[in-house]
């Protein structure tokens, strides 16, 4: 997730949000190494808010997950929407799912401005990356290691990170996953069949179409 606002101002707002369980400023990132992994947590997502030396006007929130669930897309979209409204600016939520590809939701002043998926058409991946190129946002290769509730940020070039804040995000109960990743995806497929969505494009559209309204719902309920 990215928001065009100074990290100090974003940090002040984020630490007060109801969905933030923990906030620690200025954590030192480590250099990337082999043999690290993610220990999944059901009710919490570990993330880092970054200020990058090359694009200090943007605040960048990154998260590494073991298995991607629909709640991850909903949570990050809700945060992008909230921050874009709070600062009357541009923000975007982006994620990559091995099931539905890469998706991007762009928000401006609290409204959805654009939605892009690299599964929409043959060259749709161009539009996905175009947003980041046009805004000059470049993120070094990064990975968040989680182990027994502790999170560590590894970056290919730590010198590119001017500041890193650690954040623990609570998964809102209404969108919390009810089972393993594969069961959730099977449930989505069963729902698509019940709706008569018999081609891939319709199925993907139905799955992504639920993200924005669910993000608005958890924002309205004060859980993010």
PyMOL commands that place a pseudoatom at each C-alpha (Angstrom):
pseudoatom trace, name=CA, resn=UNK, resi=1, chain=A, elem=C, hetatm=0, pos=[0.000, 0.000, 0.000]
pseudoatom trace, name=CA, resn=UNK, resi=2, chain=A, elem=C, hetatm=0, pos=[1.292, 3.469, -0.835]
pseudoatom trace, name=CA, resn=UNK, resi=3, chain=A, elem=C, hetatm=0, pos=[0.062, 6.926, 0.203]
pseudoatom trace, name=CA, resn=UNK, resi=4, chain=A, elem=C, hetatm=0, pos=[1.379, 10.257, -1.024]
pseudoatom trace, name=CA, resn=UNK, resi=5, chain=A, elem=C, hetatm=0, pos=[1.950, 11.783, 2.398]
pseudoatom trace, name=CA, resn=UNK, resi=6, chain=A, elem=C, hetatm=0, pos=[4.955, 12.225, 4.741]
pseudoatom trace, name=CA, resn=UNK, resi=7, chain=A, elem=C, hetatm=0, pos=[5.685, 9.187, 6.875]
pseudoatom trace, name=CA, resn=UNK, resi=8, chain=A, elem=C, hetatm=0, pos=[5.624, 11.152, 10.133]
pseudoatom trace, name=CA, resn=UNK, resi=9, chain=A, elem=C, hetatm=0, pos=[2.056, 12.302, 9.468]
pseudoatom trace, name=CA, resn=UNK, resi=10, chain=A, elem=C, hetatm=0, pos=[0.945, 8.852, 8.299]
pseudoatom trace, name=CA, resn=UNK, resi=11, chain=A, elem=C, hetatm=0, pos=[2.551, 7.262, 11.366]
pseudoatom trace, name=CA, resn=UNK, resi=12, chain=A, elem=C, hetatm=0, pos=[0.639, 9.595, 13.694]
pseudoatom trace, name=CA, resn=UNK, resi=13, chain=A, elem=C, hetatm=0, pos=[-2.658, 8.600, 12.097]
pseudoatom trace, name=CA, resn=UNK, resi=14, chain=A, elem=C, hetatm=0, pos=[-1.931, 4.876, 11.806]
pseudoatom trace, name=CA, resn=UNK, resi=15, chain=A, elem=C, hetatm=0, pos=[-0.886, 4.347, 15.423]
pseudoatom trace, name=CA, resn=UNK, resi=16, chain=A, elem=C, hetatm=0, pos=[-4.295, 5.679, 16.534]
pseudoatom trace, name=CA, resn=UNK, resi=17, chain=A, elem=C, hetatm=0, pos=[-6.385, 3.484, 14.229]
pseudoatom trace, name=CA, resn=UNK, resi=18, chain=A, elem=C, hetatm=0, pos=[-8.446, 0.762, 15.979]
pseudoatom trace, name=CA, resn=UNK, resi=19, chain=A, elem=C, hetatm=0, pos=[-7.029, -1.974, 13.769]
pseudoatom trace, name=CA, resn=UNK, resi=20, chain=A, elem=C, hetatm=0, pos=[-3.420, -1.337, 14.818]
pseudoatom trace, name=CA, resn=UNK, resi=21, chain=A, elem=C, hetatm=0, pos=[-2.400, -3.661, 17.655]
pseudoatom trace, name=CA, resn=UNK, resi=22, chain=A, elem=C, hetatm=0, pos=[1.239, -2.552, 17.832]
pseudoatom trace, name=CA, resn=UNK, resi=23, chain=A, elem=C, hetatm=0, pos=[3.296, 0.317, 16.447]
pseudoatom trace, name=CA, resn=UNK, resi=24, chain=A, elem=C, hetatm=0, pos=[7.061, 0.689, 16.814]
pseudoatom trace, name=CA, resn=UNK, resi=25, chain=A, elem=C, hetatm=0, pos=[8.924, 3.543, 15.135]
pseudoatom trace, name=CA, resn=UNK, resi=26, chain=A, elem=C, hetatm=0, pos=[12.325, 3.484, 13.455]
pseudoatom trace, name=CA, resn=UNK, resi=27, chain=A, elem=C, hetatm=0, pos=[13.148, -0.219, 13.334]
pseudoatom trace, name=CA, resn=UNK, resi=28, chain=A, elem=C, hetatm=0, pos=[16.417, -1.081, 11.620]
pseudoatom trace, name=CA, resn=UNK, resi=29, chain=A, elem=C, hetatm=0, pos=[16.008, -3.247, 8.479]
pseudoatom trace, name=CA, resn=UNK, resi=30, chain=A, elem=C, hetatm=0, pos=[18.504, -6.052, 7.905]
pseudoatom trace, name=CA, resn=UNK, resi=31, chain=A, elem=C, hetatm=0, pos=[20.190, -7.119, 4.686]
pseudoatom trace, name=CA, resn=UNK, resi=32, chain=A, elem=C, hetatm=0, pos=[18.406, -9.855, 2.755]
pseudoatom trace, name=CA, resn=UNK, resi=33, chain=A, elem=C, hetatm=0, pos=[19.615, -13.410, 3.333]
pseudoatom trace, name=CA, resn=UNK, resi=34, chain=A, elem=C, hetatm=0, pos=[18.634, -16.951, 2.402]
pseudoatom trace, name=CA, resn=UNK, resi=35, chain=A, elem=C, hetatm=0, pos=[16.792, -19.411, 4.601]
pseudoatom trace, name=CA, resn=UNK, resi=36, chain=A, elem=C, hetatm=0, pos=[14.187, -17.083, 6.129]
pseudoatom trace, name=CA, resn=UNK, resi=37, chain=A, elem=C, hetatm=0, pos=[10.452, -17.701, 6.224]
pseudoatom trace, name=CA, resn=UNK, resi=38, chain=A, elem=C, hetatm=0, pos=[7.011, -16.655, 7.396]
pseudoatom trace, name=CA, resn=UNK, resi=39, chain=A, elem=C, hetatm=0, pos=[5.159, -18.147, 10.344]
pseudoatom trace, name=CA, resn=UNK, resi=40, chain=A, elem=C, hetatm=0, pos=[1.472, -17.430, 9.661]
pseudoatom trace, name=CA, resn=UNK, resi=41, chain=A, elem=C, hetatm=0, pos=[-0.785, -15.820, 12.252]
pseudoatom trace, name=CA, resn=UNK, resi=42, chain=A, elem=C, hetatm=0, pos=[-4.556, -16.102, 11.936]
pseudoatom trace, name=CA, resn=UNK, resi=43, chain=A, elem=C, hetatm=0, pos=[-5.677, -12.874, 13.602]
pseudoatom trace, name=CA, resn=UNK, resi=44, chain=A, elem=C, hetatm=0, pos=[-2.733, -10.529, 13.012]
pseudoatom trace, name=CA, resn=UNK, resi=45, chain=A, elem=C, hetatm=0, pos=[-0.758, -9.331, 9.990]
pseudoatom trace, name=CA, resn=UNK, resi=46, chain=A, elem=C, hetatm=0, pos=[2.799, -8.045, 10.448]
pseudoatom trace, name=CA, resn=UNK, resi=47, chain=A, elem=C, hetatm=0, pos=[3.686, -5.065, 8.279]
pseudoatom trace, name=CA, resn=UNK, resi=48, chain=A, elem=C, hetatm=0, pos=[6.213, -2.251, 7.949]
pseudoatom trace, name=CA, resn=UNK, resi=49, chain=A, elem=C, hetatm=0, pos=[5.656, 1.377, 7.000]
pseudoatom trace, name=CA, resn=UNK, resi=50, chain=A, elem=C, hetatm=0, pos=[8.612, 2.661, 4.977]
pseudoatom trace, name=CA, resn=UNK, resi=51, chain=A, elem=C, hetatm=0, pos=[10.016, 5.950, 3.823]
pseudoatom trace, name=CA, resn=UNK, resi=52, chain=A, elem=C, hetatm=0, pos=[12.349, 5.385, 0.882]
pseudoatom trace, name=CA, resn=UNK, resi=53, chain=A, elem=C, hetatm=0, pos=[15.283, 7.668, 0.132]
pseudoatom trace, name=CA, resn=UNK, resi=54, chain=A, elem=C, hetatm=0, pos=[14.394, 7.918, -3.571]
pseudoatom trace, name=CA, resn=UNK, resi=55, chain=A, elem=C, hetatm=0, pos=[10.708, 8.814, -3.000]
pseudoatom trace, name=CA, resn=UNK, resi=56, chain=A, elem=C, hetatm=0, pos=[10.413, 10.436, 0.457]
pseudoatom trace, name=CA, resn=UNK, resi=57, chain=A, elem=C, hetatm=0, pos=[7.059, 12.038, -0.411]
pseudoatom trace, name=CA, resn=UNK, resi=58, chain=A, elem=C, hetatm=0, pos=[5.415, 8.578, -0.420]
pseudoatom trace, name=CA, resn=UNK, resi=59, chain=A, elem=C, hetatm=0, pos=[4.751, 6.346, 2.587]
pseudoatom trace, name=CA, resn=UNK, resi=60, chain=A, elem=C, hetatm=0, pos=[4.885, 2.648, 1.674]
pseudoatom trace, name=CA, resn=UNK, resi=61, chain=A, elem=C, hetatm=0, pos=[3.261, -0.114, 3.725]
pseudoatom trace, name=CA, resn=UNK, resi=62, chain=A, elem=C, hetatm=0, pos=[4.521, -3.626, 2.944]
pseudoatom trace, name=CA, resn=UNK, resi=63, chain=A, elem=C, hetatm=0, pos=[3.348, -7.013, 4.152]
pseudoatom trace, name=CA, resn=UNK, resi=64, chain=A, elem=C, hetatm=0, pos=[4.479, -10.571, 3.491]
pseudoatom trace, name=CA, resn=UNK, resi=65, chain=A, elem=C, hetatm=0, pos=[1.928, -13.356, 3.952]
pseudoatom trace, name=CA, resn=UNK, resi=66, chain=A, elem=C, hetatm=0, pos=[2.291, -17.116, 4.027]
pseudoatom trace, name=CA, resn=UNK, resi=67, chain=A, elem=C, hetatm=0, pos=[-0.968, -17.773, 2.177]
pseudoatom trace, name=CA, resn=UNK, resi=68, chain=A, elem=C, hetatm=0, pos=[-2.928, -14.874, 0.710]
pseudoatom trace, name=CA, resn=UNK, resi=69, chain=A, elem=C, hetatm=0, pos=[-6.517, -14.616, 1.970]
pseudoatom trace, name=CA, resn=UNK, resi=70, chain=A, elem=C, hetatm=0, pos=[-9.298, -12.294, 0.848]
pseudoatom trace, name=CA, resn=UNK, resi=71, chain=A, elem=C, hetatm=0, pos=[-9.029, -10.412, 4.161]
pseudoatom trace, name=CA, resn=UNK, resi=72, chain=A, elem=C, hetatm=0, pos=[-5.541, -9.254, 3.155]
pseudoatom trace, name=CA, resn=UNK, resi=73, chain=A, elem=C, hetatm=0, pos=[-6.898, -7.498, 0.048]
pseudoatom trace, name=CA, resn=UNK, resi=74, chain=A, elem=C, hetatm=0, pos=[-9.813, -6.021, 1.992]
pseudoatom trace, name=CA, resn=UNK, resi=75, chain=A, elem=C, hetatm=0, pos=[-7.648, -4.709, 4.846]
pseudoatom trace, name=CA, resn=UNK, resi=76, chain=A, elem=C, hetatm=0, pos=[-5.067, -3.006, 2.636]
pseudoatom trace, name=CA, resn=UNK, resi=77, chain=A, elem=C, hetatm=0, pos=[-7.776, -1.502, 0.421]
pseudoatom trace, name=CA, resn=UNK, resi=78, chain=A, elem=C, hetatm=0, pos=[-9.533, -0.113, 3.503]
pseudoatom trace, name=CA, resn=UNK, resi=79, chain=A, elem=C, hetatm=0, pos=[-6.288, 1.468, 4.725]
pseudoatom trace, name=CA, resn=UNK, resi=80, chain=A, elem=C, hetatm=0, pos=[-5.555, 3.009, 1.321]
pseudoatom trace, name=CA, resn=UNK, resi=81, chain=A, elem=C, hetatm=0, pos=[-9.065, 4.451, 1.190]
pseudoatom trace, name=CA, resn=UNK, resi=82, chain=A, elem=C, hetatm=0, pos=[-8.862, 5.809, 4.743]
pseudoatom trace, name=CA, resn=UNK, resi=83, chain=A, elem=C, hetatm=0, pos=[-5.465, 7.465, 4.252]
pseudoatom trace, name=CA, resn=UNK, resi=84, chain=A, elem=C, hetatm=0, pos=[-6.392, 8.977, 0.903]
pseudoatom trace, name=CA, resn=UNK, resi=85, chain=A, elem=C, hetatm=0, pos=[-9.438, 10.537, 2.554]
pseudoatom trace, name=CA, resn=UNK, resi=86, chain=A, elem=C, hetatm=0, pos=[-7.578, 11.625, 5.695]
pseudoatom trace, name=CA, resn=UNK, resi=87, chain=A, elem=C, hetatm=0, pos=[-4.849, 13.437, 3.743]
pseudoatom trace, name=CA, resn=UNK, resi=88, chain=A, elem=C, hetatm=0, pos=[-6.965, 14.321, 0.681]
pseudoatom trace, name=CA, resn=UNK, resi=89, chain=A, elem=C, hetatm=0, pos=[-4.371, 12.652, -1.489]
pseudoatom trace, name=CA, resn=UNK, resi=90, chain=A, elem=C, hetatm=0, pos=[-3.600, 9.694, -3.725]
pseudoatom trace, name=CA, resn=UNK, resi=91, chain=A, elem=C, hetatm=0, pos=[-3.170, 6.213, -2.259]
pseudoatom trace, name=CA, resn=UNK, resi=92, chain=A, elem=C, hetatm=0, pos=[-3.163, 2.711, -3.695]
pseudoatom trace, name=CA, resn=UNK, resi=93, chain=A, elem=C, hetatm=0, pos=[-3.499, -0.862, -2.498]
pseudoatom trace, name=CA, resn=UNK, resi=94, chain=A, elem=C, hetatm=0, pos=[-1.657, -3.545, -4.438]
pseudoatom trace, name=CA, resn=UNK, resi=95, chain=A, elem=C, hetatm=0, pos=[-1.264, -7.275, -3.914]
pseudoatom trace, name=CA, resn=UNK, resi=96, chain=A, elem=C, hetatm=0, pos=[-0.234, -10.441, -5.679]
pseudoatom trace, name=CA, resn=UNK, resi=97, chain=A, elem=C, hetatm=0, pos=[-2.195, -13.655, -5.238]
pseudoatom trace, name=CA, resn=UNK, resi=98, chain=A, elem=C, hetatm=0, pos=[-1.144, -16.958, -6.807]
pseudoatom trace, name=CA, resn=UNK, resi=99, chain=A, elem=C, hetatm=0, pos=[-4.841, -17.597, -7.445]
pseudoatom trace, name=CA, resn=UNK, resi=100, chain=A, elem=C, hetatm=0, pos=[-5.956, -14.311, -9.035]
pseudoatom trace, name=CA, resn=UNK, resi=101, chain=A, elem=C, hetatm=0, pos=[-2.726, -12.593, -10.087]
pseudoatom trace, name=CA, resn=UNK, resi=102, chain=A, elem=C, hetatm=0, pos=[-1.711, -8.999, -9.325]
pseudoatom trace, name=CA, resn=UNK, resi=103, chain=A, elem=C, hetatm=0, pos=[-4.333, -6.390, -8.455]
pseudoatom trace, name=CA, resn=UNK, resi=104, chain=A, elem=C, hetatm=0, pos=[-4.259, -2.639, -7.877]
pseudoatom trace, name=CA, resn=UNK, resi=105, chain=A, elem=C, hetatm=0, pos=[-6.903, -0.340, -6.390]
pseudoatom trace, name=CA, resn=UNK, resi=106, chain=A, elem=C, hetatm=0, pos=[-6.162, 3.388, -6.669]
pseudoatom trace, name=CA, resn=UNK, resi=107, chain=A, elem=C, hetatm=0, pos=[-7.946, 5.792, -4.305]
pseudoatom trace, name=CA, resn=UNK, resi=108, chain=A, elem=C, hetatm=0, pos=[-8.105, 9.562, -4.416]
pseudoatom trace, name=CA, resn=UNK, resi=109, chain=A, elem=C, hetatm=0, pos=[-9.548, 11.632, -1.565]
pseudoatom trace, name=CA, resn=UNK, resi=110, chain=A, elem=C, hetatm=0, pos=[-11.408, 8.592, -0.240]
pseudoatom trace, name=CA, resn=UNK, resi=111, chain=A, elem=C, hetatm=0, pos=[-12.970, 7.480, -3.526]
pseudoatom trace, name=CA, resn=UNK, resi=112, chain=A, elem=C, hetatm=0, pos=[-12.026, 4.575, -5.756]
pseudoatom trace, name=CA, resn=UNK, resi=113, chain=A, elem=C, hetatm=0, pos=[-10.342, 6.041, -8.823]
pseudoatom trace, name=CA, resn=UNK, resi=114, chain=A, elem=C, hetatm=0, pos=[-9.141, 2.959, -10.681]
pseudoatom trace, name=CA, resn=UNK, resi=115, chain=A, elem=C, hetatm=0, pos=[-9.000, -0.818, -10.406]
pseudoatom trace, name=CA, resn=UNK, resi=116, chain=A, elem=C, hetatm=0, pos=[-6.479, -2.888, -12.365]
pseudoatom trace, name=CA, resn=UNK, resi=117, chain=A, elem=C, hetatm=0, pos=[-5.776, -6.615, -12.557]
pseudoatom trace, name=CA, resn=UNK, resi=118, chain=A, elem=C, hetatm=0, pos=[-3.153, -8.289, -14.710]
pseudoatom trace, name=CA, resn=UNK, resi=119, chain=A, elem=C, hetatm=0, pos=[-5.703, -11.051, -15.341]
pseudoatom trace, name=CA, resn=UNK, resi=120, chain=A, elem=C, hetatm=0, pos=[-8.127, -8.739, -17.181]
pseudoatom trace, name=CA, resn=UNK, resi=121, chain=A, elem=C, hetatm=0, pos=[-6.495, -8.950, -20.594]
pseudoatom trace, name=CA, resn=UNK, resi=122, chain=A, elem=C, hetatm=0, pos=[-3.292, -10.023, -22.278]
pseudoatom trace, name=CA, resn=UNK, resi=123, chain=A, elem=C, hetatm=0, pos=[-1.241, -6.884, -21.570]
pseudoatom trace, name=CA, resn=UNK, resi=124, chain=A, elem=C, hetatm=0, pos=[-3.003, -5.781, -18.382]
pseudoatom trace, name=CA, resn=UNK, resi=125, chain=A, elem=C, hetatm=0, pos=[0.209, -6.221, -16.382]
pseudoatom trace, name=CA, resn=UNK, resi=126, chain=A, elem=C, hetatm=0, pos=[1.476, -3.055, -18.115]
pseudoatom trace, name=CA, resn=UNK, resi=127, chain=A, elem=C, hetatm=0, pos=[-1.265, -0.963, -16.496]
pseudoatom trace, name=CA, resn=UNK, resi=128, chain=A, elem=C, hetatm=0, pos=[-0.492, -2.526, -13.107]
pseudoatom trace, name=CA, resn=UNK, resi=129, chain=A, elem=C, hetatm=0, pos=[3.158, -1.431, -13.159]
pseudoatom trace, name=CA, resn=UNK, resi=130, chain=A, elem=C, hetatm=0, pos=[2.460, 1.816, -15.006]
pseudoatom trace, name=CA, resn=UNK, resi=131, chain=A, elem=C, hetatm=0, pos=[0.996, 3.433, -11.887]
pseudoatom trace, name=CA, resn=UNK, resi=132, chain=A, elem=C, hetatm=0, pos=[4.207, 2.903, -9.916]
pseudoatom trace, name=CA, resn=UNK, resi=133, chain=A, elem=C, hetatm=0, pos=[6.412, 4.030, -12.811]
pseudoatom trace, name=CA, resn=UNK, resi=134, chain=A, elem=C, hetatm=0, pos=[4.396, 7.217, -13.331]
pseudoatom trace, name=CA, resn=UNK, resi=135, chain=A, elem=C, hetatm=0, pos=[4.520, 8.057, -9.628]
pseudoatom trace, name=CA, resn=UNK, resi=136, chain=A, elem=C, hetatm=0, pos=[8.235, 7.243, -9.411]
pseudoatom trace, name=CA, resn=UNK, resi=137, chain=A, elem=C, hetatm=0, pos=[7.731, 4.633, -6.688]
pseudoatom trace, name=CA, resn=UNK, resi=138, chain=A, elem=C, hetatm=0, pos=[10.528, 2.076, -6.507]
pseudoatom trace, name=CA, resn=UNK, resi=139, chain=A, elem=C, hetatm=0, pos=[10.706, -0.515, -3.733]
pseudoatom trace, name=CA, resn=UNK, resi=140, chain=A, elem=C, hetatm=0, pos=[13.855, -2.584, -3.174]
pseudoatom trace, name=CA, resn=UNK, resi=141, chain=A, elem=C, hetatm=0, pos=[13.446, -6.334, -2.846]
pseudoatom trace, name=CA, resn=UNK, resi=142, chain=A, elem=C, hetatm=0, pos=[12.033, -6.892, 0.639]
pseudoatom trace, name=CA, resn=UNK, resi=143, chain=A, elem=C, hetatm=0, pos=[10.786, -9.709, 2.851]
pseudoatom trace, name=CA, resn=UNK, resi=144, chain=A, elem=C, hetatm=0, pos=[9.194, -9.737, 6.298]
pseudoatom trace, name=CA, resn=UNK, resi=145, chain=A, elem=C, hetatm=0, pos=[10.161, -12.671, 8.513]
pseudoatom trace, name=CA, resn=UNK, resi=146, chain=A, elem=C, hetatm=0, pos=[7.737, -13.582, 11.276]
pseudoatom trace, name=CA, resn=UNK, resi=147, chain=A, elem=C, hetatm=0, pos=[8.514, -15.896, 14.169]
pseudoatom trace, name=CA, resn=UNK, resi=148, chain=A, elem=C, hetatm=0, pos=[6.355, -16.325, 17.288]
pseudoatom trace, name=CA, resn=UNK, resi=149, chain=A, elem=C, hetatm=0, pos=[4.780, -12.913, 16.962]
pseudoatom trace, name=CA, resn=UNK, resi=150, chain=A, elem=C, hetatm=0, pos=[8.003, -11.073, 16.169]
pseudoatom trace, name=CA, resn=UNK, resi=151, chain=A, elem=C, hetatm=0, pos=[8.653, -9.484, 12.782]
pseudoatom trace, name=CA, resn=UNK, resi=152, chain=A, elem=C, hetatm=0, pos=[11.951, -8.603, 11.096]
pseudoatom trace, name=CA, resn=UNK, resi=153, chain=A, elem=C, hetatm=0, pos=[12.346, -6.656, 7.860]
pseudoatom trace, name=CA, resn=UNK, resi=154, chain=A, elem=C, hetatm=0, pos=[14.953, -7.856, 5.371]
pseudoatom trace, name=CA, resn=UNK, resi=155, chain=A, elem=C, hetatm=0, pos=[15.856, -5.619, 2.422]
pseudoatom trace, name=CA, resn=UNK, resi=156, chain=A, elem=C, hetatm=0, pos=[18.215, -6.212, -0.496]
pseudoatom trace, name=CA, resn=UNK, resi=157, chain=A, elem=C, hetatm=0, pos=[19.687, -2.736, 0.010]
pseudoatom trace, name=CA, resn=UNK, resi=158, chain=A, elem=C, hetatm=0, pos=[18.897, -1.374, 3.504]
pseudoatom trace, name=CA, resn=UNK, resi=159, chain=A, elem=C, hetatm=0, pos=[20.502, 1.962, 2.579]
pseudoatom trace, name=CA, resn=UNK, resi=160, chain=A, elem=C, hetatm=0, pos=[17.484, 2.689, 0.352]
pseudoatom trace, name=CA, resn=UNK, resi=161, chain=A, elem=C, hetatm=0, pos=[15.209, 2.703, 3.408]
pseudoatom trace, name=CA, resn=UNK, resi=162, chain=A, elem=C, hetatm=0, pos=[15.264, 6.030, 5.227]
pseudoatom trace, name=CA, resn=UNK, resi=163, chain=A, elem=C, hetatm=0, pos=[12.850, 4.938, 7.935]
pseudoatom trace, name=CA, resn=UNK, resi=164, chain=A, elem=C, hetatm=0, pos=[10.973, 1.736, 8.801]
pseudoatom trace, name=CA, resn=UNK, resi=165, chain=A, elem=C, hetatm=0, pos=[8.167, 1.431, 11.378]
pseudoatom trace, name=CA, resn=UNK, resi=166, chain=A, elem=C, hetatm=0, pos=[6.854, -1.975, 12.463]
pseudoatom trace, name=CA, resn=UNK, resi=167, chain=A, elem=C, hetatm=0, pos=[3.071, -2.414, 12.601]
pseudoatom trace, name=CA, resn=UNK, resi=168, chain=A, elem=C, hetatm=0, pos=[0.866, -5.292, 13.751]
pseudoatom trace, name=CA, resn=UNK, resi=169, chain=A, elem=C, hetatm=0, pos=[-2.556, -5.128, 12.089]
pseudoatom trace, name=CA, resn=UNK, resi=170, chain=A, elem=C, hetatm=0, pos=[-5.561, -6.903, 13.586]
pseudoatom trace, name=CA, resn=UNK, resi=171, chain=A, elem=C, hetatm=0, pos=[-7.682, -8.864, 11.120]
pseudoatom trace, name=CA, resn=UNK, resi=172, chain=A, elem=C, hetatm=0, pos=[-11.277, -7.577, 11.438]
pseudoatom trace, name=CA, resn=UNK, resi=173, chain=A, elem=C, hetatm=0, pos=[-13.628, -10.311, 12.623]
pseudoatom trace, name=CA, resn=UNK, resi=174, chain=A, elem=C, hetatm=0, pos=[-16.146, -9.912, 9.736]
pseudoatom trace, name=CA, resn=UNK, resi=175, chain=A, elem=C, hetatm=0, pos=[-13.468, -10.734, 7.125]
pseudoatom trace, name=CA, resn=UNK, resi=176, chain=A, elem=C, hetatm=0, pos=[-11.352, -13.135, 9.167]
pseudoatom trace, name=CA, resn=UNK, resi=177, chain=A, elem=C, hetatm=0, pos=[-10.586, -16.346, 7.286]
pseudoatom trace, name=CA, resn=UNK, resi=178, chain=A, elem=C, hetatm=0, pos=[-12.611, -19.316, 8.523]
pseudoatom trace, name=CA, resn=UNK, resi=179, chain=A, elem=C, hetatm=0, pos=[-10.175, -21.965, 7.382]
pseudoatom trace, name=CA, resn=UNK, resi=180, chain=A, elem=C, hetatm=0, pos=[-7.070, -22.804, 5.338]
pseudoatom trace, name=CA, resn=UNK, resi=181, chain=A, elem=C, hetatm=0, pos=[-6.243, -20.916, 2.149]
pseudoatom trace, name=CA, resn=UNK, resi=182, chain=A, elem=C, hetatm=0, pos=[-7.313, -23.750, -0.139]
pseudoatom trace, name=CA, resn=UNK, resi=183, chain=A, elem=C, hetatm=0, pos=[-10.743, -24.073, 1.506]
pseudoatom trace, name=CA, resn=UNK, resi=184, chain=A, elem=C, hetatm=0, pos=[-11.377, -20.356, 1.086]
pseudoatom trace, name=CA, resn=UNK, resi=185, chain=A, elem=C, hetatm=0, pos=[-10.569, -20.569, -2.613]
pseudoatom trace, name=CA, resn=UNK, resi=186, chain=A, elem=C, hetatm=0, pos=[-12.782, -23.635, -3.041]
pseudoatom trace, name=CA, resn=UNK, resi=187, chain=A, elem=C, hetatm=0, pos=[-15.591, -21.711, -1.362]
pseudoatom trace, name=CA, resn=UNK, resi=188, chain=A, elem=C, hetatm=0, pos=[-15.142, -18.870, -3.865]
pseudoatom trace, name=CA, resn=UNK, resi=189, chain=A, elem=C, hetatm=0, pos=[-15.329, -21.347, -6.734]
pseudoatom trace, name=CA, resn=UNK, resi=190, chain=A, elem=C, hetatm=0, pos=[-18.506, -22.891, -5.331]
pseudoatom trace, name=CA, resn=UNK, resi=191, chain=A, elem=C, hetatm=0, pos=[-20.054, -19.428, -4.996]
pseudoatom trace, name=CA, resn=UNK, resi=192, chain=A, elem=C, hetatm=0, pos=[-19.186, -18.645, -8.626]
pseudoatom trace, name=CA, resn=UNK, resi=193, chain=A, elem=C, hetatm=0, pos=[-20.816, -21.870, -9.810]
pseudoatom trace, name=CA, resn=UNK, resi=194, chain=A, elem=C, hetatm=0, pos=[-23.941, -21.070, -7.794]
pseudoatom trace, name=CA, resn=UNK, resi=195, chain=A, elem=C, hetatm=0, pos=[-24.113, -17.652, -9.503]
pseudoatom trace, name=CA, resn=UNK, resi=196, chain=A, elem=C, hetatm=0, pos=[-23.692, -19.243, -12.936]
pseudoatom trace, name=CA, resn=UNK, resi=197, chain=A, elem=C, hetatm=0, pos=[-20.293, -17.666, -13.581]
pseudoatom trace, name=CA, resn=UNK, resi=198, chain=A, elem=C, hetatm=0, pos=[-18.910, -20.263, -15.939]
pseudoatom trace, name=CA, resn=UNK, resi=199, chain=A, elem=C, hetatm=0, pos=[-15.842, -18.491, -17.388]
pseudoatom trace, name=CA, resn=UNK, resi=200, chain=A, elem=C, hetatm=0, pos=[-12.606, -17.317, -15.819]
pseudoatom trace, name=CA, resn=UNK, resi=201, chain=A, elem=C, hetatm=0, pos=[-13.088, -13.590, -16.517]
pseudoatom trace, name=CA, resn=UNK, resi=202, chain=A, elem=C, hetatm=0, pos=[-16.508, -13.535, -14.824]
pseudoatom trace, name=CA, resn=UNK, resi=203, chain=A, elem=C, hetatm=0, pos=[-15.199, -15.512, -11.864]
pseudoatom trace, name=CA, resn=UNK, resi=204, chain=A, elem=C, hetatm=0, pos=[-12.199, -13.188, -11.328]
pseudoatom trace, name=CA, resn=UNK, resi=205, chain=A, elem=C, hetatm=0, pos=[-14.396, -10.122, -11.705]
pseudoatom trace, name=CA, resn=UNK, resi=206, chain=A, elem=C, hetatm=0, pos=[-16.830, -11.420, -9.107]
pseudoatom trace, name=CA, resn=UNK, resi=207, chain=A, elem=C, hetatm=0, pos=[-14.020, -12.187, -6.662]
pseudoatom trace, name=CA, resn=UNK, resi=208, chain=A, elem=C, hetatm=0, pos=[-12.353, -8.774, -6.999]
pseudoatom trace, name=CA, resn=UNK, resi=209, chain=A, elem=C, hetatm=0, pos=[-15.681, -6.966, -7.046]
pseudoatom trace, name=CA, resn=UNK, resi=210, chain=A, elem=C, hetatm=0, pos=[-16.322, -7.796, -3.416]
pseudoatom trace, name=CA, resn=UNK, resi=211, chain=A, elem=C, hetatm=0, pos=[-13.135, -6.161, -2.124]
pseudoatom trace, name=CA, resn=UNK, resi=212, chain=A, elem=C, hetatm=0, pos=[-14.198, -2.502, -2.268]
pseudoatom trace, name=CA, resn=UNK, resi=213, chain=A, elem=C, hetatm=0, pos=[-17.652, -2.861, -0.628]
pseudoatom trace, name=CA, resn=UNK, resi=214, chain=A, elem=C, hetatm=0, pos=[-16.203, -5.069, 2.115]
pseudoatom trace, name=CA, resn=UNK, resi=215, chain=A, elem=C, hetatm=0, pos=[-13.411, -2.536, 2.700]
pseudoatom trace, name=CA, resn=UNK, resi=216, chain=A, elem=C, hetatm=0, pos=[-16.050, 0.189, 3.048]
pseudoatom trace, name=CA, resn=UNK, resi=217, chain=A, elem=C, hetatm=0, pos=[-18.027, -1.973, 5.469]
pseudoatom trace, name=CA, resn=UNK, resi=218, chain=A, elem=C, hetatm=0, pos=[-15.134, -2.572, 7.871]
pseudoatom trace, name=CA, resn=UNK, resi=219, chain=A, elem=C, hetatm=0, pos=[-14.204, 1.118, 7.703]
pseudoatom trace, name=CA, resn=UNK, resi=220, chain=A, elem=C, hetatm=0, pos=[-17.773, 2.045, 8.610]
pseudoatom trace, name=CA, resn=UNK, resi=221, chain=A, elem=C, hetatm=0, pos=[-17.675, -0.381, 11.530]
pseudoatom trace, name=CA, resn=UNK, resi=222, chain=A, elem=C, hetatm=0, pos=[-14.453, 1.163, 12.854]
pseudoatom trace, name=CA, resn=UNK, resi=223, chain=A, elem=C, hetatm=0, pos=[-12.382, -2.027, 12.751]
pseudoatom trace, name=CA, resn=UNK, resi=224, chain=A, elem=C, hetatm=0, pos=[-9.429, -0.907, 10.609]
for i in range(1, 224): cmd.bond("trace and resi %d" % i, "trace and resi %d" % (i + 1))
show_as sticks, trace
zoom trace
